[in-house]
Amino acid sequence: MGGAVSAGEDNEELVDNLKEADYIKTKKVEEVFRAIDRGDYYLEEHRDNAYKDLAWKHGNIHLSAPCIYSEVMESLKLKPNLSFLNLGCGTGYLSTMVGLILGPFGINHGIEIHQDVVEYAKQKLSWFMKNAEVFDDYEFCEPRFVIGNCLLLPSGCKTYDRVYCGAACPPEHENYMKNLLKIGGILVMPFEDQLQQITRTGQNSWETKNILPVSFAPLVLPQKSDAPQVELPDCSCRTLQDLCRISIRRILRANVKAEKLKEGVSSSSRPKRKRKRRNRYHRRNHVRDHDSRHEADGPPNHVRKEDSEESEKEMEEEMEKPRRNPLREKIEQLPLPPALKQYLMYYRTK
Ligand SMILES: C[S@@+](CC[C@H](N)C(=O)[O-])C[C@H]1O[C@@H](n2cnc3c(N)ncnc32)[C@H](O)[C@@H]1O
């Protein structure tokens, strides 16, 4: 369930801690962890707990601990244009981070057994696409979620470049999971109390590496009352309209970047929140994903007063200023009818 790094006060601080503890290792993974605020995947009344390195369970909603997601994201070795399948995709938090790396020509599929959780994930995704400040900084591979038991995929179904399983795989389903991979593909799953990274090296060969000892709740096994098979989302071609939107946004984004370079402006338009305290962290030998510890280790309160109140206030004021969105400004300047501009902006209002 985590507790391997100290709690953060916000998403930035959580990511700083994961990085310092060497759970987040690469720039790409760091970027997407910063881009997606873990708190946005919590119910508002539980949000305060989102920045602790702990798993969270509420009814059918279940998020794994941040240290586990960091290891998973690193082990998946994601790249643009790959196909990804998330088994037990839950709230869509991980799938959304993955979508920021895959880009518009990837495939991002998820299967989740609970209908209410799929509805929750769809709401969170729609909020992200409509409101998240970072949306226009990325080319996104929108996740597609289906309801069903992920152990009921038809034999000979589509295979993927990357597969993650968010619950412990029962031993008798090991081969089923491995066969969801394309040759050269990578599967990350909890198996026999280890988070494993499995690479398919040939038609009948796989290489397995243990990444971290973990304890995950097991996958729910199929019941007699379940539908006999679960259909994966289809991989239909993109429409010409959609392809045009991707190309136009790509060109405008490149123009923004070139102008910034010319002006000598840094690519980050917002200051990074200053660290409030020194992090303490430690790795645990065994990371639990589903027990009920409530408090992560935190520093004593007096350490938090390190920063002067004045600089903290300045930082807060800076953070509250409306953020410029140069891509949006470029779209607004195009000689196009308003409806087309709206389409190019994904109907976002800011
Ligand atoms: C730890 S959560 C994963 C959360 C997810 N990674 C996220 O980003 O929110 C495990 C998920 O697996 C789902 N699950 C368990 N057994 C399943 C099965 N047989 N088929 C599909 N989903 C399953 C659970 O309902 C739960 O949402």
The ligand as an SDF file (V2000), in Angstrom:
LIG
                    3D

 27 29  0  0  0  0  0  0  0  0999 V2000
   -5.6600   -1.0160   -7.5960 C   0  0  0  0  0  0  0  0  0  0  0  0
   -6.9950   -0.7750   -8.6420 S   0  0  0  0  0  0  0  0  0  0  0  0
   -6.2380   -0.0690  -10.0600 C   0  0  0  0  0  0  0  0  0  0  0  0
   -6.4650    1.4060  -10.1500 C   0  0  0  0  0  0  0  0  0  0  0  0
   -5.9760    2.0140  -11.4350 C   0  0  0  0  0  0  0  0  0  0  0  0
   -4.6070    1.6850  -11.7270 N   0  0  0  0  0  0  0  0  0  0  0  0
   -6.1660    3.5380  -11.4330 C   0  0  0  0  0  0  0  0  0  0  0  0
   -5.3480    4.2490  -12.0590 O   0  0  0  0  0  0  0  0  0  0  0  0
   -7.1410    4.0260  -10.8470 O   0  0  0  0  0  0  0  0  0  0  0  0
   -7.4050   -2.3810   -9.2560 C   0  0  0  0  0  0  0  0  0  0  0  0
   -8.6450   -2.3720  -10.1230 C   0  0  0  0  0  0  0  0  0  0  0  0
   -8.8240   -3.6660  -10.7120 O   0  0  0  0  0  0  0  0  0  0  0  0
  -10.2160   -3.8930  -10.8190 C   0  0  0  0  0  0  0  0  0  0  0  0
  -10.4020   -5.3410  -11.0400 N   0  0  0  0  0  0  0  0  0  0  0  0
  -10.2020   -6.3560  -10.1650 C   0  0  0  0  0  0  0  0  0  0  0  0
  -10.4250   -7.5490  -10.7580 N   0  0  0  0  0  0  0  0  0  0  0  0
  -10.7690   -7.2800  -12.0460 C   0  0  0  0  0  0  0  0  0  0  0  0
  -11.0930   -8.0780  -13.1590 C   0  0  0  0  0  0  0  0  0  0  0  0
  -11.1110   -9.4170  -13.0790 N   0  0  0  0  0  0  0  0  0  0  0  0
  -11.3850   -7.4830  -14.3260 N   0  0  0  0  0  0  0  0  0  0  0  0
  -11.3560   -6.1330  -14.4570 C   0  0  0  0  0  0  0  0  0  0  0  0
  -11.0640   -5.3220  -13.4160 N   0  0  0  0  0  0  0  0  0  0  0  0
  -10.7530   -5.8770  -12.2250 C   0  0  0  0  0  0  0  0  0  0  0  0
  -10.7560   -3.3610   -9.5120 C   0  0  0  0  0  0  0  0  0  0  0  0
  -12.1450   -3.1210   -9.5550 O   0  0  0  0  0  0  0  0  0  0  0  0
   -9.9170   -2.0890   -9.3410 C   0  0  0  0  0  0  0  0  0  0  0  0
  -10.5660   -0.9770   -9.8910 O   0  0  0  0  0  0  0  0  0  0  0  0
  1  2  1  0
  2  3  1  0
  2 10  1  0
  3  4  1  0
  4  5  1  0
  5  6  1  0
  5  7  1  0
  7  8  2  0
  7  9  1  0
 10 11  1  0
 11 12  1  0
 11 26  1  0
 12 13  1  0
 13 14  1  0
 13 24  1  0
 14 15  1  0
 14 23  1  0
 15 16  2  0
 16 17  1  0
 17 18  1  0
 17 23  2  0
 18 19  1  0
 18 20  2  0
 20 21  1  0
 21 22  2  0
 22 23  1  0
 24 25  1  0
 24 26  1  0
 26 27  1  0
M  CHG  2   2   1   9  -1
M  END
$$$$
